[in-house]
Amino acid sequence: MLADIDIPTLAALPAAAQELKAILAAAGCPVVLLEGEMGAGKTTLIKALCAVLGVQDDVSSPTFSLVNEYRDALGRPIYHFDFYRIDSVDEALRIGAQEYFDSGYLCLIEWPSRVGPLLPPDRLLVTVDVTGPESRRVRVQREAD
């Protein structure tokens, strides 16, 4: 376990995103899996993380496009995936998911279990648990096959 981050209210989200940014930087692992029930706040957490990384673009769920690309404050790409509606691992292969995952750039992946065979062995798992109407617990751990 790398860390637990408690988010008592939405107002605490920017500070939590700053903490998550520091954890991700220290871990040095660009592939980040986000797990949590529907509506837990995975996309909201990604929006807050992108904001502290300096993304100027509108950050939204790539539910239908499967992947969105943003640029951080240094101009580096950030790839945001949402595999909820993916039909098969082959569909992910066709959009080049493997190349994105191997790029060395930050890949934020919602619903990663849908593409499990494509995920690199070294990755971080960020689990978002609902603990109240506005409160969440974010658990960060390193995963390895």
N, C-alpha and C positions, 0 to 999 in steps of 0.2 A: 504494500500500500504506500503510495507516495503522499497522499493527502486527502483529508476531508474538508470541504468548504461548506459552511452553513450559510444559507441565504435566507434571512428572516423575512424580508420584504422585497418587493421589486426595487425599492430605493437603494437597497444594498447590492444590487446586481453589478453596477460598475466596479465596485471594490472587489467583488468576487471574481469578476473577469480579469482584473489586474492581477489578482493572486493566481488565477489559472494561467495567465500569460507567463508569469515567473516560473511556475511549475513546469510548463511545457518547454520553456527555454532551458531550464536546468536539466530536464530529461533528455533533450537532444533527439527526440524521436518525432519525426514529422507526420506520421500516420496516427491520427487520433479518432478512435471509434466513440460515438455517442449513443448510449443506450438509455432507454427510459420509455415508460408507457406513452401512448398517444396523448398529447397535450401536457406532458410533463415539463416542457420548456426547453427542449433541445435546440430548436431554432432560435429561440429568444436568447439562450446562452451564447450561441454562435454569433448572433448580432452584437451582443455586448463584447465578446472577445474580439471580434473584428474591429469594433470601435476603438478599443484600447491598442490594437495593432496598427491603427492609423488608416484603416480602410475608409475611403471617401464615398464609395459607391453605396447604393441602396442594397442592403443585404436581405435576401429573402430566400425562402425554401425553394430549392430546385426540384420540386416534386415532379414536374412534368418534363423538364429538360434533363433531369438526372444530375447535372453538374453545373455549378456557377463558378466563374473565376472572378476573383477580386484582386486588388493590388494593395499591399501594405504600405506603410509610410516610406519604406525604402524601395518601393517599386517591385518587390518580389511577389510572385503569384501565391495566392491562397486558393485552394480548390475546395469547394463545398458540395458534397454529394448528399442526395436523399434517394435511397434505394427502396423506399416503401412500395412504389408502384412498379418496380422492375419485374419483368416476367421470367427472366432466367439469367444465370451467370453468363451465358453466351451474349445476352444483350449488353451486359456490362463490358464484356470483352470487345464488342463492336464499337462502343464509344471510347475505347482506349483506356479503360479504368486501370489496367495493369501499368501502363506507361505513366499515368498520373501518380499512382502509388509509389512507383520507383523513381520519381523525379527528384526526390530530396526536398521538395517544397511541402509546406503545410497542407495536409489533406484532412479535412473535417468530414467525417462520414456518419450520416444518420442511417439507421437501419442496416448496420454492417453485416448482420447475420445472413442477409439475403445474398451476399456475395462472399461468404466465408472462404471458399477455396481460393479466391484471388488475393486475399489479404496477406501482406508480408508477415513474416514470423515475429518481428519485433515491432510492437505497437503499444499505444497507450489506450486504456479503456477509461472513458469518463461516463459514469453512471449518474443519471439525474433522477432522484427520488422525490416524490411529492410528500411533503411533511405537513402541509396545511394549505389554506386557500391561496396564499402568496408565497409561502415558504418552501424551500427546497434544500436538499442535501446533495452535494456534488462530491462523488467519490472518484478519485483519480488513482489508477494502478497501472503498472506495466504488465503487459501480456506478452507471452512468447510461446510459439508452437514448440 
